[in-house]
Amino acid sequence: MSPAQILAEVRRDPFEPFRLVLANGAIYDIRHPDQCMVLPKSVVVGEVSPTADGFIEWMVTVNPWNVLRIEHEPVRELAGSAI
């Protein structure tokens, strides 16, 4: 998927949570626009730990061309999570 397509989802107003589905089967839930930074050749996704009170605990860098699709179905929420 092109980086521009992913960036459009991050910048959607109002923001809607979405899920990135990668070719290797990995899934990343984006619950807040601050959780996803799109660059021309990569996408940095901040992962939230279930016990982190909304803080991003670690980051994953993915190749945007490995994203198969974006899903807009309801994204799972973390209890007590601000992000």
VOTI-87413 format. One line per field, with one value per residue (C-alpha): residue number from 1; residue in three letters; x, y, z. Coordinates in pm, 1 decimal, always signed. Layout:
<rs>
n	c(NUM|...) .
res	c(ALA|...) .
u	c(X|...) .
v	c(Y|...) .
w	c(Z|...) .
</rs>
This chain:
<rs>
n	c(1|2|3|4|5|6|7|8|9|10|11|12|13|14|15|16|17|18|19|20|21|22|23|24|25|26|27|28|29|30|31|32|33|34|35|36|37|38|39|40|41|42|43|44|45|46|47|48|49|50|51|52|53|54|55|56|57|58|59|60|61|62|63|64|65|66|67|68|69|70|71|72|73|74|75|76|77|78|79|80|81|82|83) .
res	c(MET|SER|PRO|ALA|GLN|ILE|LEU|ALA|GLU|VAL|ARG|ARG|ASP|PRO|PHE|GLU|PRO|PHE|ARG|LEU|VAL|LEU|ALA|ASN|GLY|ALA|ILE|TYR|ASP|ILE|ARG|HIS|PRO|ASP|GLN|CYS|MET|VAL|LEU|PRO|LYS|SER|VAL|VAL|VAL|GLY|GLU|VAL|SER|PRO|THR|ALA|ASP|GLY|PHE|ILE|GLU|TRP|MET|VAL|THR|VAL|ASN|PRO|TRP|ASN|VAL|LEU|ARG|ILE|GLU|HIS|GLU|PRO|VAL|ARG|GLU|LEU|ALA|GLY|SER|ALA|ILE) .
u	c(+0.0|+132.9|+248.1|+2.2|-292.8|-182.1|-117.1|-469.4|-608.6|-396.2|-509.9|-878.6|-1096.5|-1256.7|-1004.9|-1136.4|-935.8|-806.1|-599.2|-297.8|-285.0|+58.9|+158.1|+334.7|+11.7|+102.9|-176.3|-130.0|-422.9|-403.2|-632.4|-494.4|-323.1|-18.0|+39.5|+134.6|+403.3|+415.9|+742.3|+807.9|+962.8|+844.9|+567.3|+648.3|+377.6|+376.3|+262.7|+74.1|+116.0|-210.0|-71.1|+94.1|-191.2|-182.1|+191.3|+362.5|+593.9|+779.5|+783.9|+771.7|+890.1|+713.9|+750.8|+429.3|+440.1|+395.9|+58.7|-207.5|-509.0|-655.0|-956.2|-1207.1|-1391.4|-1407.6|-1057.6|-1012.2|-977.0|-733.7|-881.3|-782.9|-593.5|-573.6|-434.1) .
v	c(+0.0|+343.1|+560.7|+829.3|+593.1|+517.4|+885.4|+968.7|+728.9|+883.0|+1234.3|+1146.7|+1403.3|+1293.1|+1018.5|+661.2|+378.9|+133.4|-179.3|-236.4|-592.9|-694.3|-959.7|-1163.6|-1187.0|-917.3|-685.4|-342.0|-157.3|+220.9|+372.4|+728.0|+930.7|+988.6|+614.1|+604.9|+808.8|+774.5|+843.0|+813.2|+466.4|+337.1|+349.9|+368.1|+219.9|+279.9|-26.5|+16.8|-236.7|-344.7|-226.9|+96.7|+342.5|+463.5|+520.5|+383.2|+109.5|+21.9|+100.5|-117.9|-2.1|-155.0|-120.1|+43.0|-173.6|-480.3|-351.0|-558.3|-364.8|-126.1|-246.1|-12.4|-268.6|-195.5|-198.2|-364.8|-122.3|-156.1|-105.4|+231.8|+324.2|+687.2|+579.5) .
w	c(+0.0|-75.5|+214.8|+97.2|+151.1|+506.6|+579.7|+460.8|+724.1|+998.4|+900.9|+862.1|+1036.8|+1255.2|+1319.3|+1303.4|+1463.4|+1205.4|+1168.8|+943.5|+809.6|+679.0|+426.2|+697.8|+900.6|+1153.4|+1264.2|+1419.2|+1575.0|+1544.9|+1808.5|+1799.6|+1523.3|+1745.8|+1738.6|+1368.5|+1193.3|+814.1|+632.2|+256.1|+290.4|+628.8|+885.3|+1256.9|+1477.8|+1852.7|+2043.7|+2369.6|+2648.9|+2814.5|+3149.8|+3029.0|+3100.9|+2742.2|+2711.2|+2403.7|+2526.6|+2204.9|+1833.3|+1525.0|+1183.5|+883.7|+510.6|+382.7|+71.2|+296.6|+419.3|+244.9|+365.6|+617.8|+813.1|+974.4|+1179.9|+1550.9|+1699.4|+2037.9|+2324.8|+2611.2|+2956.0|+3096.7|+2780.9|+2672.3|+2333.6) .
</rs>
